[in-house]
């Protein structure tokens, strides 16, 4: 038996068992001492965190200072517990990107490079033990049915990794698809593989759905998984109609395996491996920014790490009975909030990406794809793909009216709007349907 198989199986069954906690109280009683123990180990091994936390007692860890991606990268050498230098790790990661060979390690640690959706490069380190724990957990949360069944997985990502290679076994066939390769190559490989599980960013799933409708792609996966990008409601409809399957989601980033959908299709946070504090941006709607503490990862500890994502928690309990927080949707990044001048001249107001998406989608039945980018507080560029040329002109008028109505509801000046045909070419970067392209300064703070 593969030496990795037993620890993977252990973590697989452990993760399935933890999903059956009898409510939040039992989860908290199990989780809190593990977090404190983990942070004691981090304090002893990481000079950065030891200095950052000072003499604050570990049980008071919720009062520790927050960090973000910039702080993690600036202090990489002293933050990680494996003695890995940022320069060395970055060199290896960049060489892997150039050669597309992602197998080299440093001191037994997997090295990865992530740009996320912000465009700034980030490094991640994962030890062998953490890699096997991740593998068992993700198999438990993502694979349909049992691990004892046979699964044939097609997995699309910007970069391969030893992390993902751990999934391969006698019962799990796992094929990595490089997003940088041509779509025609992907279609040919998929037809040959005929996967039972298809996992990809929604932008790629959308392209494959279109090839499925033309007959070029001839596969019928029993399980669809969306990952790495925000799943837009319009894309969800097109993909699910084409494949005839419900899309499941994985919420994962450099900072950890944060969530996955249950059999009922509800996205739940993985609160048995990460603790997520909620900093509410809109408490009434349940929109919050997550502050993550991963109490499994040790090589590169993630403690009170602020993400830029915006999540909306569900107001209804999930039928699956999971004690883990249910998420209604991932709205996008907090720095993609639109900032618009108030109509009365008294400052600025903000607009959530989800409102922009739904205004555009709801404006016209002709719209098949879109992208909205706010270039400045007074200028908005909208790309549209419509079913007919006649539909484009009508869709443009409908979107103008919908955006004007939305701005009217929040008391904002309607921005000047420019329209263009929708363009998307897979290039390894994450698709953001709604994006703000300028920084907010103090005078633009909402009032």
C-alpha positions, 0 to 999 in steps of 0.5 A: 500500500502507498505510504500516503494512503493510511494517513489520507484515509485517517483524515478522510474518515475523521473529516466525515465524522467531524461534520456530524457534531451535534450543534455549535456548542459541541463544535466549540468545546472540541475546537477551542482547546485545539486552537490554543494548543496550536497557537502555543506551538506557533508562538514557540516556533515563529519569531514573527508571531512571538514578537507580534503577540508579545506577552498576551496569553494564548487563551486570549488569542482573539485579541491578537493583532490581525495580519494580511497578505502584505504582512505575511509576505513582508515577514515571510522569513520569520513567520514560517516555522520551517526556516525557509527564506522567501527569496529561495521559495520565490525562486523555486516557485517562479521556476515552476511557473516558467517550466510548468514542472511543479514537483520540486520541494524545499526541505520536504515542503511543497511551495506554491505561488498564488496571485489570488484576485488581487494581482499581488504575488503570494507564497504558500508552504505546505508540509507533507503532513499538512498535505495529507491532511488536506487531501483526506479532508477535501476528498471527504468534502468534495467527492460524491459517495464513498472513497471506496468507489472509483472516481475519475477526476478532471481538475483545472487550475492555473498551476499544478502542485504536489498538494493536488497530486496527493489525491491520486490513488488506485481508486481515484484517477486524477488528471490535472488540466493547465488553464494556460493550455488551449481550450481545444486541447482540453476538449480532446483530453476530456473526451478521452478521459470522460471524467466522473468529476469535473472541477474547474473555475466557473469561467472554464466551466462556462467555456466547456458548457458552450462546447458541450452544447455544440457537440464538440465536448462529449462528456457526462460528469456526475459531479461538477465542482466550481472553484477559485473564482466567484460563481456568478448566478448567470454562469451557474444557470448556463453551466447547470443547464448544459451539464444537467447537474447542480454545481458544487463549490469549493472555497479555497485560497492560499490561506486554506481550505475554507469551505465546500458545499454539502449534498444539498448544495449549501456552501459551509465553512470548514470550521473544523479546520479553520476558525473564521471571525466575521467582521460585518460590512452590512450586518442587516444583510449578513455580509462580512469579511472573514478573519481566518485562523487555520489551526491545522497548518503549521509550516506557514501559520495563518492566524487572524488573517484578514481576507478581502472576500465578502461573504453573505451568511445564510439566514436559514438552517441547511437541511443537511443539519451541519453545525458549520456556518452556511454561506448564501453566496460569496459576493466577491472582494471587499475592494471591488465595492463600487464607490459612487458620489452621492446625488446630494453632493454629500460624499460617497456611497458604496455598492456591493458587487452582488447588487451590480451583478443582479442588476445587469443579469435582471436587466435583459434576457438577451444577456449571456455573459458580462463584465462590469468595471468601474474605472473611476467614481464617474465612469463604468465600462460594461462588456456584454455578450448577447444572443443576437446583435439586435439583443445587444442594443436592447440589452445596453438600453436595459442595463443603462436603465437598471443601473440608473434605477439602482443608483436612484435607490441608494441616492448615487450619481449615475456614472457615465457608462460605456459598452463593448462586446464581452471578451474573455480568453483563459490566461491563468488569471481569475475572472472577476465579473464586477471589479473596481479599478481605482483605489479609495482615498480618505475623501471617498469614505462612504457616509 
